[in-house]
Amino acid sequence: MMHSVKSEILMNVTPYETRVALIENGLLQEVHIERPNMRGMVGNIYKGKVVRVLPGMQAAFVEIGHERAGFLHVVDMMPLTVVGDESFNLSDPAADVRKWLYEGQELLVQVVKDPVGTKGPRLTSHLSVASRYLVYMPDLQHIGVSLRLEDVEERERLQALVAGVLQSDTAKGYIIRTVASGANDQELEQDIEFLDRSWQSIQDQVACAKSPSLIYEDLPLVKRTLRDFVNYNVEKVRVDCVGAFEKLESFSGEFIPFIQDKIELYHADSPIFDM
């Protein structure tokens, strides 16, 4: 006879470090730690401005509001349908960076590689936003599946589920992550709803943002925990910081409503990890 898993999440938040513990049936399963001063830029989306076009390198420097401008190659600017074509060649006149970018041009870019030494961050204009099981890419023309998910039947099952949730035979714009193996339609639907809200939030910010400015950054650990680990088996999410508790309430209310009632502010004399 199988017993249902009862889960709880504990969050200890300080200015210097955040610790998250995942508990199942009273036993510690995982601990995650994040220090704010060690977070990189990868995944951040900026409204940038082209400050210099480099025809010899088929690239451009884009100002994003940091000490060093980002580097954007023409391949990371052109439509995916063109770049993915087997006949595509960088020597083709259509790939000339000057046909795609010009100084003063404003555009949305995402960091794919952090700055190293004197080099600024590597950028792409092919944006993506991740959830637990899916990655949303508005430029993608199909539903893709992570190459690491090798089971053919499972790949086809997940693609059919996503298409079903989207209620479209020509559904596109999503990559199914490896961790989605075994996911059901309800879980995928929750992810799609989360990504819809996230993308709309990005669009709303772009409309009123000046360049250069930060539009979106990958979630800090406490919010990633809600996105990636909280499901219907989780009974409580306890957090010992008022500020973090308020942010989680606001975040869950906007992006993951079914989680909101599970979040509690931990009040006690003993540290939360001593419970």
Salt bridges, closest charged atoms under 4 A:
GLU8 OE2 - ARG238 NE 2.14
GLU17 OE2 - ARG35 NH2 2.79
GLU30 OE1 - HIS32 NE2 2.78
GLU34 OE2 - ARG39 NE 3.79
GLU34 OE2 - ARG224 NH1 3.09
ASP76 OD2 - ARG122 NH2 2.98
ASP96 OD2 - ARG98 NH2 3.02
ASP139 OD2 - HIS126 ND1 3.01
GLU154 OE2 - ARG157 NH2 2.75
ASP218 OD1 - ARG227 NH1 3.45
ASP228 OD1 - ARG227 NE 2.79
GLU264 OE2 - LYS236 NZ 2.86
GLU264 OE1 - ARG238 NH1 2.77
